[in-house]
Amino acid sequence: MATRLTDRGIAALKPSAISVLYFDSEVSGLALRIYPSGRKTFVFDWRAHGRQRRVTIGRYPAWTIGKARTHAKRMRLRADTGETVAPARGDRLADLLAAWRAVVKITRRPRTAQFYGRVIERHILPAFGKLEPRALTRNTIVNWHGALAQRTPTAANRALAVLSAFCSWLEHDGRIERNSAKGVPRRPENQRHVFLDASEIAAAHQALADDSNRAPALALRLALLTGCRIGEACALTAEQLDGTRRLWIKPAASTKQRRVHVVPLQAEALAIAQQLVQIGPPGYYTCDSVWRRIRIQIGRPDVRIHDLRHSRAAALARSGASLLQIGKVLGHSAPATTNRYAHLVDEDLRDLIERS
């Protein structure tokens, strides 16, 4: 029998040996559930497609009876008009994200899948996991992205890109009409201009040559000499090396741009690559651990492992290479990506003019 629930009455209720439901007389379907442990939770009951359904509203006393009634009234209205009150199991975004992650695992590169997983766990699931797909409106996504961007603009943009990829999957599956994340403005990012100078590169080569952990040290030296991504060095195989023509032929599967990238190798780089193949390439995190130690030794704790790629580009710019040549060496698919090194090329031209 339903009774009018009050905050004072709820506070006075004692737990029993089993869970007990106390239904509210003001809002049909609203009830207070008291567990043997003494925990008190508001729930809402309704029927959908001939089946009894129940969803948790919130925990008392964080949720008062007044707040629970207001929420339950909206749920009652949706139930009475045939709308979805709460997503069924399998229809929540948390469930759909789990299904999408399984797809990503077999369609994307391992590191990409790992990155997507971290973004989902940190930023997307906490915000949207309990919702249904139609809740992903443009305004909801803009507000979420804006809140993230106040702390870390770059991470917010990466999270938005992952959410947009997920929304495209939902759109293609017919779960939503359109991808509301598409076209949401990204926040400006400050590009890193951190790289090693010539003397620091030499010091890094020497420290890596003396390091006892051979495989990651060779991979890092290869990154310094060629500007390759460390993941490309970790995926190196004998079939990718052409010793006669001194070429590194990177297959599309191992490059970020997903196309074959051919890089000429100097004699030292070829020798290091061949040694790395004989030993067996290391994993990314092993390389990162070694580099964290080496960067302290050379006095540059601010230089990340990806900055070795920038360091090679900077060395090429100081040697007089054009932006087009630098882009070809690094495998950039868009010229705009190489523009971060424009100031180095300009400085080289300025020195040339002053010397003439």
N, C-alpha and C positions, 0 to 999 in steps of 0.2 A: 504494500500500500504506500502510495506517494505521500510525502509530508513536505511542508514548506521548510527548506533548509535555511539556517542562519549561521553566520560565522561563530556566534557564541555557542550555538547548539553543536556545531561540528567540532569545536575545540573540546567540548565535554564528552564526546563519544569515545568509548574505550574499545580496544581491539578484542577480538575473540579468537578461538582456536582455528577458525577458517576465515577466508575473505568474505566480507559482507557488503552488499550494495544497498544504499539508501537513495531512493529516487526522489527527485524534486517535484513538487506539485505545480510549480509555476511554468516550467519548460519541459514539455514532453520529451523524454529520452535522456535528460540530464540526470546523472547520478553521482554519488560520492562512494568511492570504493575504499574500504578500510582493510588493510592487510594484517595478518597476525603480528607482524613486526611493529605495527602502529603507524605505518606510512599511510597517508590519506591522499587519494588522487581523484580528480574529477574525470568522468568518462561520459561519452555520448553514445547512445544506442539508437539504431534505426534499421529499417528493412530496405534492402535494395535487391531487385530482381528475385524476390521470393526468399532471400536469405537474410538472417539476422547478422548485423554488422555492429562492431564496437570500436571506438577510437578513443585514445587518451587525449584529454584536453590539457591538463596541467596538474601540478602537485600543490596541495594545500600545505602551508598558508601563503606560498608565493602567489597562488591564484586564489583570490577571495571568491565567495559565492556570487557576488555581484558581477565580477569580471567573467566568471565561468558562465553565468546566465547570458550575458551579452554575446559571448562567443557561441554558446549553444543555440541561441535564437537564430543566428545566421545559418548555422548548420541545419537547424530544423526547417528553415525556409528552403534551403537547397534540397533537402530530402523530400519535402512535400511537393516541390516543383519538378522532381525527377532529375535534378542536376547531381553531379558528383560531389558527395559530401567530403570524402577523403579518398585518395588514391588506393586502390586495392594492391595487395602484395604482387609485385611484378610490374606495377604501373608507376611506382614512385621513381623520382629521378635517381635516387640511390641505387635502385635495382637496375635501371636503364644504364647508369654509369658503369655498373659492374659488367653488364653485357657488352658495352662499348669497349671497355678495357680489354676484354677477351679478344675482340676484333682487332684492336690496336696492336696487341701482342703478336699477332700473326701477320699483320700487314705493314707494320712500321719497323724501323731498325730497333735493336734492343735498347740502346741508350735513349732513343726517342720515346719508346714505350715506358721506360723507367721515369723519364722526366714528366711525361703526362701523368703517370701515377702519383708522383709527388705533388704536382699542382692540384690534382683532383682531391687528394687527401687534405692538403693544407688550406685550399681556398674555395673549391667548388662544393664539395660535400657538406661542409659546415653551413654554407649559406643556402643551398638549394636541395639538399638530400631528401628532406621530408616532403617536398612539394611534388606536384604533378607537372607534366611538360607544359601545359598551357600557362602555368605561372611564370614562365620565362618570357616576360614581356620586355619590350625595349626599355621602358623606364626602370624596371627592376634591375636589368643588367647594367644600365648607365649608373644607377646609384651604387650598385655593388662595386663596379669598376672604379668609380670615383673615390669610394671609401678606401679601397686598396691603394690607389694611386697617391693618397695623402701620405702614406707610409713609404711605399716603394714603387715609384712610377714604372720602372723597368719590369719588376715582377708582376705588376698589375697588367701590363700589356701582354706579357707572356700568358698569364692566366686567362685573359680575354681571348687570346688566339686559341687556346685549348678549348675553352667553352664554345667558341664559334665552330670549331671542328666537330664537337659533340652535337651542337645544334644542327649542323648540316646533316649529320648521320640521322638524327631524329626526323628531319625534314624529308630525307630520302626514304625513310621507313614509314612515312605517313603519320607520325606521331604529332607533328606540329605543321602548321600551314606554311610557315616561312622561318628562316633563321633570323631571329631578332638581334643576334649579336653582330651580324654582318653590318658594317658601316658605322658601328659605334666608334667615335673618334679616339684614337690612341693618344696617350700623353707624351709630350716631348721627352726624349731621353738624352742624357749627356753621354756621348761616346767616350770610351776610355782611350786616352792617348798615352798609355804606359808601355814602354818598351826599353830594352837594354841598349846601351851604346856599344861601340866597337870593343872597348876595353872590358866591359862587363860580359859581353858575349864570349870573349876569349877566356875570361875567368870561369864562366859557366862551363865551357867545353873542358877546361882543365879539371874542374871539380868533378864533373860527370865521368871523365876518363879515369879518375882515381877512385871512383865509387865502387864498392864491392858488389853492389846489386846490378849486375851487368845488363840484363834485359831492359829494365826501365831506363837505365842511364843511356843505352844506345838509342832507344826510342826518343828520348828527349833531345839527344844530340842530332838525330835525324830531323826532328821538328825545327831545331835551330838552323840547320843547314838548308832546309827545303821550304820552310814555312807551311808544312803540312799540318793538318789537324791531328791531335794526338790519337784520336780514334782511328785515323787512317794508318798511322804507324803501328798501332796495335793490331790492325787487320792485315798487315803486310804478309804476303806469301811469295815463294820463289817464282811462281808463274807471273807475278807482276813486274819482275825485274828483267830488263833486256841489257845484259852486261856488254854485249857487242856495241850497241849504239848508246849505251849509258842512259837508259830511259827508265822511268818508273811509270808504268801504265796502270793507273788506278781504275778498277772496275766501277761501274755505275753503282753497284750495291754498297760500296764503301765510301762514296763521296756524298757530301751534303746536297750538292746540286743534282744528284741522281743521273749523272752522265759520265762517260769515260773521260778521265783527265790524264793527259800525258805530260810528264814533267822531266826535263833534262836534268841529269845529276852530274855534279862535279865528282872527280875521282874519290875524294874523301867521303862524300855522301854515299856513293855506290858501295864502297868498302864497308861502311857502317851498316848499310841496309843488308848486305850479304851476311855480315856477322849476326845481325838481328834475326834473320831467317834461320840460320844454323842453330842459334840458341833457342829460338821460339819466342814470339812476341809476348809481352806482358799484358796484364789487364790495366784498364784506365786508372783505377784507384791505387794500384801499386805505383804507377808513374806519378800520380798526384802526390803520394806520400813522399817519394824520393825528391820531387821538385820542392816540396815545402821545406825539406832539409837543406837542399842545395841553395835555395834563394837566401836563406839566412847566412850561409857561408860566404856568399858573394856580396852581402850587404844590401840586398834588394827584397825585403820581405813583402813589398807591395806588388810584386810581379806575379801574376797568376800564370797557370800553365798555358792558357790560351794566348797570353801576351807574348809567348815565344814566337807565335805566328806573326804578330805585329812587329816583333823585333826583326824578323827576316825581311818583312816588307820595308821597314825603315832603313835597313842596311842596303837594300836594293835601291831605294830612293837616294840615299847618300852617295851611291856609286853612279848615279846619273840615269837610272832606269826611268822610263816614262810610266805614267799611271796605267796605260794599256798593257805594257810589259809586266808590271807588278800584278795586275789583275789576272793575266794569263798564268803566271807562276803560281798564284794562290788559288786559281780555279774559280774566281768570282764570275757568276753568271750575269750580274748587273754591274755596269760601270760605276753607278752611284755608290756601291759598296766600297770601291777603292778610293773614293774621294777623301776619305779620312787621312790619306797620306799626301794630299795635295800640297799642304804647307811645307812638307819636306822636299818635294820636287821644286817648289817655288824657291826655297832657300838655296837649293843646288843651282838653279838658274841664276839667282842673284849673285852667287859667288862666281859663276862663270862670266857674267857680264862685268863684274868688278875686276876680274883678272885680265879681261881683254882690253 
